[in-house]
């Protein structure tokens, strides 16, 4: 499973941290350097420990590999106390905010996490809006309390451009949270020219209430890029709806026809983007040929005994297809 090692390497290089519940100290028991320097020490130590585990995970197999993976994932929790202690010892220093955000990004489920989340929620309400937007652009958080605080802060900032950045962050980074759709709607209504809106509309296909939002955007005849993104998103949303209508064939056919209309329109709108056009056309082929209610395409090949078979040879019988693989 070489992919495991690759993913771990990416994580090790991308995420920063250490051990214990106190900030780094020198041999006399005094704090080492400035809060910024202490933070850097923790980040470096954490990264080194994770990097050291990567080759061990790659070499191990079976239960030993699972044990090492568990150790790898647990490192964030082991260091969370020290990052939190650093933040609490230096509440006014910018490094405190870095340390708190680090805990939220790397130590979910740890004893320090809840305390850090409460402090970050307070920071969201207090930090300059632009500084907050810049910081959030560099992290990915999944704490509902913090995400809700970001939406409230955006509402408070009104038409300030930073408010648009905050809403865009929530809509793209927390699309599956209850706040994701809310942020997307506010961004569409208050910042229709925001540069992240195209990505937001693409993410809206997976949001609760995404269909209504995408239709709302298209009704306003948006610029070409936004029209293409909204059209594609609506086509995908309708296509996914078809899969849940297997026991309502007439309704499924109507939804499929509408989905096909929007996907075909999206393919035309992306005619100058070869890669995107190809992907949309692939979605169209799936909708037209292998959706619920359509005749299954022919499948042929050797069975477990090496005997050639065709799916069509089982016509009229109940067939269970089990696709599996081993890497």
Secondary structure, DSSP 4 states (H G I P E B T S, - for coil): -HHHHHHHHHHHHHS---SSSS--B-TTS-B-S-HHHHHHHHHHHHHHHHHHHHHHHHH--HHHHHHHHHHHHHHHHHHHHHHHHHHHHTTTSHHHHHHHHHHHHH-TTSHHHHHHHHHHHHHHHHS-HHHHHHHHTT-----HHHHHHHHHHHHHHTT-HHHHHHHHHHHHHSTTSHHHHHHHHHHHHH-TT-TTHHHHHHHGGGSTTHHHHHHHHHHT---HHHHHHHHHHHHHHHHHHHHT-TT-HHHHHHHHHHHHHHHHHHHHHTTT-HHHHHHHHHHHHHHHHSSTTSPPPP-EEE-TTS-EEEGGGGTTS----------
